[in-house]
Amino acid sequence: MRNRLESLSRLPLRANLVGLSPYGAPQIDVPILLNVNENTHGVPAEVHRAIVDAVQAAALGLNRYPDREFTELRGNLARYLGGGVTADQVWAANGSNEVLQQILQAFGGPGRTAIGFPPTYSMYPLLASATDTRYVTAPRDASFQLDAGYVAQEVASSGANIVFLCSPNNPTGTALGLDVVEAAYEAGAAARAIIIVDEAYAEFSHAGTPSAITLLPGRERLIVSRTMSKAFALAGARLGYLAAAPEVADALRLVRLPYHLSAITQAAANAALTHSATLLANVEAIKVQRDRIVTELTALGLNPAPSDANFVLFGGLADPQRVWRGLLEAGVLIRDVGIPGHLRVTAGTESETTVFLESLKRLL
């Protein structure tokens, strides 16, 4: 890979792409993969059959272009979200990353600025670079939290046109209070900033953790993005979506590629949404394992961050690379996200979690 990156440097890349590395995590064939926050439970048999039947039916019409407005899918997503969200407020694309890219294509670009609050999702600066959007940062505090006053100050002083707020935050798992979102929205008024609340892991939140979807009425610059990759166990299907004012979807129609959602993708997502209760039953099991990880890591003397996601970031490691390699040798792959003294682990099945915890204990 290094040689290919060196060869890449000889091509006439745009200046803001020179020296960048593509997003990605190690792809290593080991028995237990807990490094990219997938839903390790897989698709239940009942839902699998429904998806296969739907895809088979869609395949009969593959000689025709798909519904470019994905009308049925937008309706199903709106019903799933509830809270008064209507189909014309919903937009979808190939994973939430494409949703975010389209937002940057429509509202970012040369002469415009996006702000993020690291440590946070590492795709934000890459998406900004890809769209020639300037990216600035304001760091979180030592416990990875964000205060409403601090966020408002940073949004206002940066003059940001786009604000990334991730809740629950990747890679820390910490959730935001709605006061932070409200403060960012008000502080961004002068620049007419688009406020993106990335809720990719929202379904794993603790009971009572509010969603920014409740803030949508009356806020035309607020966007809440979601995904079917995590809670719905459809990472391979690539379906992300957002809820916002209808005019946001109209703006994204200006930049989306024609027929950007295939008939196969739409069929699979629609079938899954009709069985959402079955799929979300596994979410509760994952939350149990997440909380178990937090409890047991604390007992081991480590410092797990409070998590509302399907993963746990934990610190207190003198040599995280030694621990990472030791777990890999034990057949467990977790993630080094580049935060000193920390590693991140996905909450898997009960048996996967047990192997991770027992292997970690031996290493410590």
N, C-alpha and C positions, 0 to 999 in steps of 0.2 A: 504493500500500500504506500509506503514511504517513497519508493521509486516513482510510482505513478503520480504522487503529489508533486515530486520534483519535476516530472515531465509536464504536469499541468501548469507549472509556473512559467513555462516557455510560451504558453498560449496568450493571446491578447485579451486577457480577462479584464472586466471592469475593475477599476482601482480599488473599490471597496470590497471586492471578493478575493483579492490577492492575499494569500497566506491563511485563508480560512480552511478549516477542516469540516467535512460533511457531518451532519448529525448521525449518531448511531451508537449502539451499545454492542459489546462483544457477543458474537454469535458462536457459542461453544456447545457442543453436543454432550450434555451431562444429564443425569437422570432427573434432577430437580432444578427447574429454571425459575428463579425468583428475582430476576434482575430488571424486568421491563414492565412491571405492574399489570401483567395480563391477569385475566380471570382464569385461574388454573383448574377450575371445576369443569370446564368444557360445557358444551351445549347439551341440555337434557334430551333424552331420546324423543320425547313428545314434540319438542320444538325442532329437533333435527328433522323429523319426518315432515313437519309443516313447511320448513324451509326447502327441503328437497322437492316437495310437491309444487311449491310456488315457483321455484327456479325452473323446474321441468316445464311448467305451463308457460313461463316467460320465454323459454328457449324456442318454443314453436313460432314466436314472432320476431326472432333475432334478425330477420332480413329487413325489419323496419327500425327506424330510430325510436328510442324510448321517449316517454312523455318528458319533454324538456322542463316542464313546470312541476314534475313529480307531485301531482295534485293529491293523489291518494296518500302518499307518504307524508306530505305536509299536514294533512288532516289527522292522520294517525299520531304523528308526533305532537300536534297541538292537544289532542285528547289525552295523550300520556302525560304531558306537562300539567294540564289542568290550570287552575288559577285564573281562568278567563282568557288564556292565550288562544288566539284564533289562527287558522291556517295561514292567513296572509301575513302573520307576524313571524312565521317560521321559514327558515332557509336551511338547506342541507348541501353537503358536498362530500368528497372522498376523504373522510376522516376530518377531525376538527382542525388539523393542520391546514388543510385546504380552505376551510372556512376562515381561519385566521389570515391566511395568505390573501384571500379575496378581499377581506376587510382592509388590509394594508394596501392592496392594489387600488381600492376605491378611495381611501381616505388618507393614505400615506404618500410616499414618493419624494422626489427631490424637493428640498426646501422645507420639508415637514419632519417633525420629531416625534418619536415614541419613547415612553419611559417605562421601565420595569423596576421591580424591587427584589434584587437578588439576596440570597440564593433563590432562584425561581426557575421556571421551565426554560431549558437551554435553547429551545427553538425560537424564542422571541427575538433575540438579536440576529439569528440567522434569517428569519423571515424579513426582518427590517432591512438587512443588507441586500437581500434578494430583490427588494422593491425600492432600493435607493432611499430608504427612510433612515434618518439619523436616529441612533439609539443611545439613550442616556440612562443612567441607573441611580438609584438611591437605596443604600443597603438597609436591610432589616436589622432589628436589634439582636442582642446575643441569644435571645430565646426564639428568634425567627418570627416575632410578632410585628404587626404594623399598627400604629396609633393613628387615629383619624386626623388629628392636628398635624402630625408629621407628614402624612400623605398629602393633605391639602396644601401644605407649604411647598412640598417638592413639585407637585403638579403645577401649581401657580408659578413658581419661580422658573421652572423649566420651559414654560410656554408650550408644553407638549400638546400635540394634535391627537395623539392616541395614547391611552393609558392602559397598561396590562395589569390586571389584578387577578391573581390565581387563588381560588378558594374552593376546596382545600388546596393548599399550595404544594406544587411539585418542585423540589423533592422533600420538603419538610413535613407535609401532611397537615400543617396548621390551617385553620379556617379563619376567615375574616368576619368581623362584625359588620352588620349592614350600615352602621354609622361611618365606617371607612369608605364604603361605596358611595354613600350620600355625600360625604365630604369631598371625595374626588370629583364627583359630578359637578358639585357647586364650584369647586376651585377651577375646574376646566371650562367654565362658562365663557370666560373672556376669549379663549382661543377656540371656542366651540369644539372642545375635545371630545372624541369618541372614547367612551369608557367601556372597556371589555372586561367582563368578569368571566374568567375561564373556570367553569364548574365541571371539568371532565370527571371528577371523582365525587360529585355531589351525592350520589346514591349511597355512598359509604359513610356519610356524616352521622355523628351521634344524634339521637333523637333531640329535637328542639333546635338544631342548628338551622338558621333560616337561609333560604335561597334568595339571591338577588332578583329572581324572577318576580318576586313580590313588589319590587321597586319599579317595574317597567311602566306602569300607567303614568302618563304625563312626562316621561323622560325619553325624548326621541333620540338622544345621543347615547343611550345605554344599551349595551349588547350583552347577552348572557349566552355563552357557548357551552355546548354539551357534546357527549360522544356516546355511541353504542358499543365502543370497543371494550369498555371496562365492566360495568355492571351487567351489560347484556351479553358478555362473552362473545362479542363479534369483532374482535380485533382484525381478523382476516377479511372481513366483509368491507371494511373501510367506509364507515358512515358516521360523519359528524354533523352537527346541526346547531342552530342558534335560534334564540327568541329575541325579538326587538320590535321597534315600531315598523309598520309595513313599508315605510319609505326606505328603511335600511335594506330590505330585500330588493327593492327597486334599484337601489344603488349597486348592489352586487350583481344584478342582471347585466349591468354595463360592462363588467369585467370577466364574468364567468365564460368558460369555453362552451361552445355549442354542445348540448346534450351531454353535460359533464357527469351526470349520474346514469350509469348503465341500467338497462332493464333488469339485469341479474341482481345488481346491488339493490335496486328498489324493491324487487320481489322478496329478497332475503330479509330486508329490513321490515317490510310490511308484515311478513309472516312472524317475525320475532316480536313485533309490537302487539300482535294479537294474542301472544302468549307471555306478556310482560310479567304477569304474576308468577308464573312458573320460573322464569329466568331470575327474577329478583329474590326468589326464595333463597338462592345461593348467596346473595349479598349478606343476609343475616349471618350465615355460617362463616363467611369471610370476616365479618366484623368481630365475631367471637375470637377468631384466631389472631386478628390484629391486636385486640385488647390483651389476649394471652401473651403475645410477644412483648408488648409494653410492660406488662407485669413481671414477666420472667427476666427480661433484660435489666429492669430496675433492681431485681433481687440479685442479679449478678454484679451489681455495682456499676453498670453502664448508665448512660444518660439518653434514653429514648425521648424524642420530641413528642408532645401530645399529637395524636393523629386522628383526623377525620376522613382519612383516605383508606385505600386498601394496601398500604405500605407503611413502614416505620423507618424513620431516619434515627440512627442512634450514634451517640458519641462516647467519649471516654476511652478511646482506643489509642494506645501508645504507638502501635504499628499497624494501621489498618490494612496495609498491603500484605503483611504476613497473615492476618486473619482472612483476608479475601482469598489468598492463595491456598490457605489451609482448608477453607470451606470448599474451594474448587476441587481440591484433591479428594475431599469426602463426597464429591458428586453434587455439590450445591453451588449454584451460581447466583451471587447477589451483585449489587451495583456499588461501585466507587463513583460518587457524583462530584468528587473534587473538593469537598469540604474537609479541611484538615481534621484528622482524628475521628472522622465519621464514615459510616457505610449505610446503605439503604437496602432493606429487604422487603419483598412483596409478601403479603399475607396469603399463603396458599391453602391447601387442604389441611385437615388436621394432621394427617400422616406426614405431609411435606414440612409442616411447621415443626413437628416433633423432631424430624431428622435435622433440620436447621438448628434448633435449640440445643440438642444433644451434641451436635458437632461443634457448635460454638463453645459450649461449656468445656469440652475437651481442650480446645485451643486456648482458652483463657486460663 
